[in-house]
Amino acid sequence: MDFILQPWPWFIGGPLIALSLFLYFYFGQNFGASTNFETLCTMAGAGKVSDYFKKDWKQRDFALLFVIGLIIGGFISSTYLIPDANVNLNPTTVKELTELGFSNVANQYFPDEIFGKNAFALKGFLILLISGILVGFGTRYAGGCTSGHAITGLSSLQLPSLLAVIGFFIGGIIATWFIIPMLF
């Protein structure tokens, strides 16, 4: 049981991801989380507002199972597979985050400054709203999300996916080193 409560090593997680990807390829589907959001918007009637969503969602009904699996898997892992709320962070990271104004660093996975009551304050709300818009725009502009490009695209040796993944990492570095410190 102790093994289940610890992060799984690469030699278990990697083959499980590869198996999932193989099943997607075998059944002629592409893997990616952002496409599932597109499917949900199509089902909700977004095609009445934008031609982009005028698609037959029944061709992607398997995507709904993926979303349901994400929700169930997230619940199971957060409820039963996290032994405690402490996060094993480098002491330098803890110091830097504390200097930026974050409290409870390394004691919780989701900082209260972003996901707590502050998310409903104007600053927190704007951070989440603008971030969501940028992520949504970026995934559509790049032709997919980090999951789709990094897992499906790279495994099938697609150059656009390699460029997108490089862009995702550059964006993450810029956000981590420059944008987030300016916000906090």
ROTOR-263883 format. One record per residue: residue number from 1; residue in one letter; y, x, z of N, C-alpha, C in turn. Coordinates in pm, whole numbers, always signed. Atoms other than C-alpha are relative to their C-alpha. Example, Ala and Ser with C-alpha at 12.3 -4.5 7.8 and 13.67 -1.06 7.14 Angstrom:
<nodes>
{1, "A", {-119, +89, +0}, {-450, +1230, +780}, {+120, +90, +0}},
{2, "S", {-119, -82, -6}, {-106, +1367, +714}, {+109, -77, +73}},
</nodes>
This chain:
<nodes>
{1, "M", {-120, +83, +0}, {+0, +0, +0}, {+125, +86, +0}},
{2, "D", {-116, -89, -4}, {+233, +293, +65}, {+42, +40, -141}},
{3, "F", {-29, -39, +136}, {+206, +388, -304}, {+84, -106, -71}},
{4, "I", {-72, +110, +66}, {+334, +46, -416}, {+145, -3, +45}},
{5, "L", {-135, +8, -52}, {+642, +70, -193}, {+89, +117, -40}},
{6, "Q", {-76, -115, +43}, {+750, +404, -338}, {+32, -14, -149}},
{7, "P", {-23, +1, +145}, {+911, +456, -678}, {-121, +59, -72}},
{8, "W", {+117, -48, +72}, {+632, +500, -929}, {+33, +123, -82}},
{9, "P", {-26, -122, +77}, {+601, +841, -1094}, {+3, -30, -150}},
{10, "W", {-15, +17, +144}, {+676, +887, -1462}, {-133, -24, -70}},
{11, "F", {+127, +12, +69}, {+307, +912, -1551}, {-66, -137, +19}},
{12, "I", {+46, +140, -10}, {+256, +551, -1440}, {+100, -92, -69}},
{13, "G", {-104, +85, +59}, {+588, +392, -1535}, {+11, +19, -151}},
{14, "G", {-13, -28, +144}, {+605, +563, -1876}, {-108, -68, -82}},
{15, "P", {+104, +69, +77}, {+265, +442, -1999}, {+10, -154, +7}},
{16, "L", {-18, +146, -8}, {+342, +89, -1872}, {+108, -47, -97}},
{17, "I", {-104, +33, +97}, {+663, +87, -2076}, {-56, +14, -142}},
{18, "A", {+59, -21, +132}, {+470, +227, -2375}, {-96, -114, -35}},
{19, "L", {+90, +112, +24}, {+207, -47, -2337}, {+78, -126, -37}},
{20, "S", {-83, +116, +32}, {+476, -313, -2333}, {+57, +11, -140}},
{21, "L", {-57, -22, +133}, {+638, -162, -2640}, {-106, -16, -108}},
{22, "F", {+110, +16, +96}, {+302, -143, -2818}, {-29, -148, -24}},
{23, "L", {+26, +144, +16}, {+247, -514, -2752}, {+110, -66, -82}},
{24, "Y", {-110, +53, +82}, {+592, -594, -2894}, {-22, +35, -147}},
{25, "F", {+23, -43, +139}, {+517, -388, -3207}, {-120, -71, -60}},
{26, "Y", {+123, +63, +49}, {+167, -533, -3238}, {+24, -144, -43}},
{27, "F", {-28, +139, +33}, {+300, -887, -3238}, {+124, -16, -90}},
{28, "G", {-108, +4, +97}, {+582, -794, -3478}, {+136, -36, +57}},
{29, "Q", {-127, +32, -64}, {+869, -826, -3232}, {+74, +129, +37}},
{30, "N", {-80, -112, -49}, {+1154, -598, -3127}, {+33, -23, +145}},
{31, "F", {-33, +9, -141}, {+1227, -522, -2765}, {+148, +27, +21}},
{32, "G", {-139, -21, -36}, {+1576, -552, -2624}, {+48, -116, +86}},
{33, "A", {-45, +103, -93}, {+1744, -740, -2343}, {+117, -81, -54}},
{34, "S", {-117, +72, +46}, {+2069, -831, -2519}, {-35, -111, -99}},
{35, "T", {+42, +103, +94}, {+1886, -1028, -2786}, {-43, -125, +73}},
{36, "N", {+41, +117, -79}, {+1751, -1253, -2512}, {+122, -83, +40}},
{37, "F", {-124, +73, -31}, {+2107, -1342, -2411}, {+47, -77, -123}},
{38, "E", {-35, +66, +126}, {+2178, -1422, -2775}, {-86, -126, -19}},
{39, "T", {+90, +114, +14}, {+1873, -1652, -2779}, {+41, -112, +96}},
{40, "L", {-43, +102, -96}, {+1990, -1832, -2463}, {+129, -69, -44}},
{41, "C", {-125, +59, +50}, {+2338, -1882, -2612}, {-28, -93, -117}},
{42, "T", {+37, +83, +114}, {+2181, -2019, -2930}, {-60, -132, +49}},
{43, "M", {+62, +121, -56}, {+1971, -2264, -2727}, {+103, -92, +65}},
{44, "A", {-101, +78, -71}, {+2278, -2373, -2532}, {+101, -64, -95}},
{45, "G", {-87, +65, +97}, {+2454, -2473, -2854}, {+119, +83, -43}},
{46, "A", {-112, -85, +38}, {+2680, -2174, -2915}, {+22, +1, -151}},
{47, "G", {-15, +8, +145}, {+2617, -2225, -3287}, {+107, -97, -43}},
{48, "K", {-108, +94, +31}, {+2869, -2509, -3274}, {+136, +68, +4}},
{49, "V", {-125, -73, -17}, {+3138, -2257, -3180}, {+8, +120, -95}},
{50, "S", {+2, -122, +81}, {+3031, -1949, -3380}, {-121, +0, -93}},
{51, "D", {+110, -9, +97}, {+2823, -1904, -3695}, {-102, +107, +39}},
{52, "Y", {+90, -108, -43}, {+2675, -1593, -3534}, {-123, -56, +71}},
{53, "F", {+109, +58, -79}, {+2461, -1816, -3312}, {-77, -108, -74}},
{54, "K", {+75, +99, +78}, {+2337, -2043, -3592}, {-130, +63, -46}},
{55, "K", {+131, -60, +25}, {+1980, -1921, -3575}, {-107, -93, +54}},
{56, "D", {+113, +78, -51}, {+1640, -2071, -3514}, {-55, +70, +124}},
{57, "W", {+41, -67, -124}, {+1580, -1985, -3148}, {-150, -6, +20}},
{58, "K", {+145, +12, -18}, {+1217, -2094, -3178}, {-74, +122, -55}},
{59, "Q", {+62, -123, +48}, {+1147, -1774, -3371}, {+3, +109, +107}},
{60, "R", {-10, -98, -108}, {+1242, -1586, -3054}, {-36, -62, +136}},
{61, "D", {+34, +66, -126}, {+1087, -1815, -2795}, {-72, +95, +97}},
{62, "F", {+64, -100, -88}, {+887, -1515, -2663}, {+103, +68, +88}},
{63, "A", {-106, -66, -74}, {+1221, -1375, -2548}, {+25, -71, +133}},
{64, "L", {-19, +76, -124}, {+1243, -1652, -2290}, {-101, +42, +105}},
{65, "L", {+100, -50, -94}, {+921, -1530, -2134}, {+43, +134, +58}},
{66, "F", {-51, -129, -48}, {+1078, -1184, -2110}, {+105, -22, +109}},
{67, "V", {-105, +29, -98}, {+1380, -1328, -1926}, {-62, -54, +129}},
{68, "I", {+68, +55, -119}, {+1155, -1528, -1692}, {-72, +112, +75}},
{69, "G", {+67, -114, -62}, {+952, -1211, -1631}, {+97, +92, +73}},
{70, "L", {-102, -81, -67}, {+1269, -1018, -1549}, {+40, -61, +134}},
{71, "I", {-41, +69, -122}, {+1371, -1277, -1293}, {-110, +7, +105}},
{72, "I", {+112, -4, -95}, {+1027, -1297, -1133}, {-24, +143, +49}},
{73, "G", {+21, -140, -38}, {+983, -917, -1138}, {+109, +51, +92}},
{74, "G", {-111, -40, -88}, {+1328, -865, -987}, {-15, -57, +139}},
{75, "F", {+19, +63, -131}, {+1253, -1111, -709}, {-113, +70, +77}},
{76, "I", {+114, -63, -67}, {+914, -956, -632}, {+37, +140, +49}},
{77, "S", {-32, -137, -42}, {+1047, -601, -628}, {+104, +5, +110}},
{78, "S", {-103, -3, -104}, {+1356, -680, -421}, {-50, -58, +132}},
{79, "T", {+49, +65, -121}, {+1165, -895, -174}, {-115, +77, +65}},
{80, "Y", {+123, -57, -56}, {+836, -709, -134}, {-18, +150, -21}},
{81, "L", {+30, -138, +34}, {+857, -361, -284}, {+106, +101, +43}},
{82, "I", {-100, -93, -50}, {+1171, -211, -127}, {-23, +15, +151}},
{83, "P", {+34, -16, -142}, {+1070, -62, +209}, {+120, -13, +92}},
{84, "D", {-122, +17, -79}, {+1429, -45, +337}, {+118, +8, -97}},
{85, "A", {-117, +6, +87}, {+1781, -71, +203}, {+66, +136, -20}},
{86, "N", {-61, -132, +14}, {+1857, +301, +234}, {-27, +59, -138}},
{87, "V", {+10, -62, +131}, {+1922, +482, -91}, {+8, +150, +19}},
{88, "N", {+5, -145, -16}, {+1830, +849, -110}, {+98, +65, -98}},
{89, "L", {-104, -59, +84}, {+2154, +999, -245}, {+30, +142, +45}},
{90, "N", {-44, -135, -29}, {+2274, +1355, -265}, {+119, -8, +96}},
{91, "P", {-112, +4, -95}, {+2511, +1428, +29}, {+137, +14, -67}},
{92, "T", {-127, -14, +71}, {+2783, +1533, -217}, {+42, -134, -61}},
{93, "T", {-29, +132, +57}, {+2758, +1194, -389}, {+48, -95, +108}},
{94, "V", {-41, +85, -112}, {+2782, +1017, -53}, {+143, +33, +40}},
{95, "K", {-135, -43, -38}, {+3092, +1221, +35}, {+103, -47, -103}},
{96, "E", {-95, +39, +105}, {+3261, +1155, -301}, {+21, -151, -6}},
{97, "L", {-14, +146, +1}, {+3189, +781, -293}, {+77, -49, +122}},
{98, "T", {-74, +35, -121}, {+3319, +761, +64}, {+148, +30, -18}},
{99, "E", {-140, -36, +27}, {+3638, +941, -44}, {+66, -100, -95}},
{100, "L", {-54, +101, +91}, {+3680, +680, -319}, {+24, -134, +70}},
{101, "G", {-23, +123, -75}, {+3676, +410, -52}, {-121, -90, +13}},
{102, "F", {+122, +79, -15}, {+3318, +288, -66}, {-54, +15, +141}},
{103, "S", {+62, -5, -134}, {+3166, +198, +271}, {-150, -26, -16}},
{104, "N", {+146, +19, +1}, {+2795, +181, +355}, {-68, +73, -114}},
{105, "V", {+61, -77, +107}, {+2721, +445, +95}, {-138, +46, +45}},
{106, "A", {+141, -35, -24}, {+2345, +512, +79}, {-69, -96, +96}},
{107, "N", {+63, +98, -88}, {+2280, +210, +300}, {-26, -133, -70}},
{108, "Q", {+23, +122, +75}, {+2268, -55, +26}, {+4, +34, -149}},
{109, "Y", {+6, -24, +144}, {+2197, -78, -344}, {+123, -51, -74}},
{110, "F", {-115, +60, +67}, {+2493, -297, -440}, {+121, +8, +93}},
{111, "P", {-115, -18, -89}, {+2828, -188, -292}, {+79, -129, +17}},
{112, "D", {-80, +118, -30}, {+3025, -461, -120}, {+133, +2, -75}},
{113, "E", {-130, -12, +67}, {+3341, -328, -287}, {-4, -57, -142}},
{114, "I", {+13, +55, +135}, {+3207, -446, -624}, {-74, -133, +1}},
{115, "F", {+86, +117, +6}, {+2941, -707, -550}, {+12, -93, +121}},
{116, "G", {-14, +84, -119}, {+3046, -846, -211}, {+111, -102, -16}},
{117, "K", {-112, +95, +3}, {+3334, -1075, -119}, {+111, +46, -92}},
{118, "N", {-105, -55, +86}, {+3563, -841, -311}, {-18, -39, -147}},
{119, "A", {+22, +42, +138}, {+3401, -958, -632}, {+76, -128, -30}},
{120, "F", {-74, +124, +19}, {+3584, -1286, -577}, {+151, +20, +16}},
{121, "A", {-141, -34, -2}, {+3915, -1114, -514}, {+40, +33, -144}},
{122, "L", {-47, -20, +137}, {+4129, -1060, -822}, {-49, +132, -59}},
{123, "K", {+40, -131, +51}, {+4050, -689, -857}, {-150, +3, -33}},
{124, "G", {+144, +2, +23}, {+3673, -732, -821}, {-39, -92, -114}},
{125, "F", {+28, +96, +107}, {+3670, -1036, -1047}, {+36, +59, -136}},
{126, "L", {-43, -60, +127}, {+3866, -853, -1319}, {-92, +115, -42}},
{127, "I", {+92, -110, +32}, {+3637, -548, -1296}, {-128, -56, -60}},
{128, "L", {+125, +57, +51}, {+3326, -763, -1343}, {+22, -70, -134}},
{129, "L", {-28, +73, +124}, {+3485, -979, -1615}, {+21, +97, -117}},
{130, "I", {-29, -96, +108}, {+3621, -688, -1821}, {-125, +82, -32}},
{131, "S", {+125, -75, +24}, {+3298, -491, -1773}, {-98, -83, -81}},
{132, "G", {+91, +88, +73}, {+3095, -788, -1891}, {+40, -17, -145}},
{133, "I", {-48, +14, +138}, {+3312, -837, -2198}, {-26, +129, -79}},
{134, "L", {+22, -127, +69}, {+3294, -466, -2285}, {-149, +25, -28}},
{135, "V", {+144, -18, +21}, {+2917, -454, -2237}, {-50, -96, -108}},
{136, "G", {+41, +97, +102}, {+2870, -773, -2440}, {+46, +40, -138}},
{137, "F", {-52, -45, +129}, {+3094, -649, -2720}, {-74, +125, -47}},
{138, "G", {+65, -126, +36}, {+2938, -303, -2712}, {-143, -18, -48}},
{139, "T", {+139, +19, +42}, {+2581, -428, -2736}, {-8, -64, -138}},
{140, "R", {+0, +62, +133}, {+2661, -645, -3035}, {+51, +97, -105}},
{141, "Y", {-58, -95, +96}, {+2873, -378, -3204}, {-100, +111, -30}},
{142, "A", {+99, -107, +18}, {+2599, -117, -3151}, {-131, -54, -56}},
{143, "G", {+123, +57, +53}, {+2334, -359, -3275}, {-111, -8, +101}},
{144, "G", {+101, +10, -105}, {+2154, -375, -2942}, {+46, +68, +127}},
{145, "C", {-35, -52, -132}, {+2156, -272, -2580}, {-71, +133, +25}},
{146, "T", {+63, -127, -36}, {+2044, +42, -2402}, {-151, -10, -4}},
{147, "S", {+146, +17, +1}, {+1692, -97, -2362}, {-53, +3, -142}},
{148, "G", {+49, +7, +137}, {+1651, -179, -2728}, {+12, +133, -73}},
{149, "H", {-20, -126, +71}, {+1799, +144, -2861}, {-81, +113, +63}},
{150, "A", {+64, -114, -65}, {+1660, +383, -2600}, {-152, -10, -1}},
{151, "I", {+146, +13, -5}, {+1309, +240, -2589}, {-56, -27, -140}},
{152, "T", {+54, +35, +132}, {+1244, +71, -2924}, {+52, +93, -107}},
{153, "G", {-59, -80, +107}, {+1487, +262, -3145}, {-43, +145, +1}},
{154, "L", {+39, -142, -7}, {+1409, +611, -3019}, {-149, +19, -25}},
{155, "S", {+145, -16, +20}, {+1034, +552, -3017}, {-38, -17, -147}},
{156, "S", {+28, +13, +143}, {+1052, +451, -3384}, {+88, +95, -83}},
{157, "L", {-75, -109, +63}, {+1275, +754, -3463}, {+116, -49, -88}},
{158, "Q", {-114, +53, +74}, {+1581, +555, -3575}, {+126, +78, +37}},
{159, "L", {-121, -78, -22}, {+1893, +771, -3616}, {+112, -84, +63}},
{160, "P", {-106, +80, -64}, {+2134, +483, -3534}, {-24, -19, +150}},
{161, "S", {+29, +16, -142}, {+1955, +437, -3202}, {+30, +128, +76}},
{162, "L", {-32, -127, -64}, {+1987, +807, -3121}, {+151, +11, +19}},
{163, "L", {-146, -4, -11}, {+2361, +787, -3193}, {+50, -98, +105}},
{164, "A", {-41, +99, -99}, {+2393, +470, -2984}, {-30, +48, +141}},
{165, "V", {+36, -50, -133}, {+2210, +626, -2688}, {+94, +113, +41}},
{166, "I", {-96, -107, -31}, {+2433, +935, -2708}, {+133, -63, +39}},
{167, "G", {-125, +71, -33}, {+2733, +699, -2710}, {-6, -66, +136}},
{168, "F", {+14, +64, -132}, {+2598, +509, -2408}, {+17, +103, +111}},
{169, "F", {-11, -104, -102}, {+2566, +833, -2212}, {+142, +53, +11}},
{170, "I", {-138, -46, -4}, {+2911, +952, -2311}, {+88, -104, +70}},
{171, "G", {-75, +108, -66}, {+3054, +613, -2208}, {-25, -3, +150}},
{172, "G", {+32, -3, -142}, {+2872, +634, -1876}, {+66, +116, +73}},
{173, "I", {-65, -117, -61}, {+3006, +982, -1806}, {+150, -25, +13}},
{174, "I", {-144, +29, -6}, {+3362, +875, -1892}, {+30, -101, +110}},
{175, "A", {-22, +101, -104}, {+3332, +568, -1669}, {-16, +60, +139}},
{176, "T", {+30, -57, -131}, {+3181, +765, -1380}, {+105, +100, +45}},
{177, "W", {-89, -108, -38}, {+3418, +1060, -1386}, {+148, -35, -9}},
{178, "F", {-143, +25, +20}, {+3745, +903, -1499}, {+44, -143, +33}},
{179, "I", {-46, +138, -16}, {+3765, +522, -1502}, {-23, -51, +142}},
{180, "I", {+29, +52, -135}, {+3593, +432, -1172}, {+86, +66, +107}},
{181, "P", {-91, -58, -101}, {+3791, +689, -968}, {+142, -55, -8}},
{182, "M", {-134, +58, +12}, {+4114, +539, -1108}, {+5, -141, +60}},
{183, "L", {+3, +138, -50}, {+4005, +188, -1004}, {-10, -5, +153}},
{184, "F", {+20, +3, -143}, {+3914, +282, -649}, {+77, +110, +61}},
</nodes>
